[in-house]
């Protein structure tokens, strides 16, 4: 269905130089259409 998407991305854990990021994408009708989980290195700086 065309229309706006609502996205929610968050990081709950940052430890040992890594972070875990979770995401959800909801369509205009309120249906969950995608989920994601990513493990990434924390940038140095």
N, C-alpha and C positions, 0 to 999 in steps of 0.2 A: 504494500500500500504506500503510495507516495505521501510525503509530508515530512514534518520535522522529526528529528531523532533527539532523544535525551540521553546523555552519556554521564556515567559516574565512574571515575577512576580514582583509586586510592592506594596508598602504600601504608601497610600496617607494621612491617618489620624491616629494620635496617640493622644488620649485624654482620660482623666479620668481613666487611667490605662488600657485602651484597645487599640488595633490596628486593622485596617481593612486591609486585604491583598487580592489583586486580581491577578489572573493568567490567562494566555492564552497559549495554546499549538497548534502549527502549524505543519502540515506535510510537506514532501519534495516537494509537489506540490503547497504549499502555501495556503492550505485549513485549516481553523480553525477546530480542532478536539475535543477540550475540553476547558472549561472555569471553573474557580473556584472563590469562594469568601469565606473568612474565617474571623471570628471575634475571636480574641485571647487576653489573658491577657498579658500585658507587664511584662517581668521578672523583679523581684527586684534584685538590686545588686549594 
